[in-house]
Structure formats: C-alpha cells, structure tokens
C-alpha cells in the first residue's frame, strides 16, 4: 500500500523508518528538505520511500533490500508521476556504482535525460 504524507505529518515510527532507509542507500539524508513523501507499506512496515520536493523534484527513491525486485520502486515512481500535475524531475549521481542501472530504470519508466554534467544527470518525465 502506498501512502503520501507531508514530512511534518510523519509520526515518530515513520520518521525513524524513513531515515533508516535513506541512510542505508544514500551518503546524505535530505528528508528535512522534502515537502512530502510516498511511503510503501507492507503489513504496516515501511519498505519503500520517495521524497518529493517543491517544484516536482523526486529524491532519494529507496526500497528495503529484502523487498527489491517486486516492483515497489516502479510503483512509487508511477504514483508520484500520477499525483504531480506538471513535469516531474530527478537527478542521478554519476559517481555511484549503479548509475547506469538507475538511468536505465528511469528511462524504462518514461524519463528522459534533460542534461548532464560531470556530476549528475537531470531527468524529466
């Protein structure tokens, strides 16, 4: 089940679980910079997270390693694109071990590269 919540409305458990997911997958945690988030819950356990910033920027999509390859990341991404009114943007770090996999995942889900520099790709849908 996917739910959307404003970051300020996350309860203590949700905040801890989201922070744990982000910290396991990213060097920095920017949860406090997001306006809202999509949470993927399985049996009341948060297994996926996607941050949404103002101006339709998606950030820090992550799924618990024990729940991967089940379509949860795709469902989070598609839900975000469905609920946001305009063009949706995201960045992919070029210096990650899985950059090519991430770019291909986003392309498979309808995103295109708007530009790239030495550090990142900016993608949109």
Buried (B, 14 or more C-beta within 10 A) or exposed (E): EBEBBEBEEBEEEBBEBBBBBBEEBBEEBEBEEBEBBBBBBBEEEBBBBBBBBEEBBBBBBBBBEEBEEBEBBBBBBBBBBEEBEEEBBBBBEBEBEEBEEBBEBBEEBEBEEEEBEEEBBBBBB
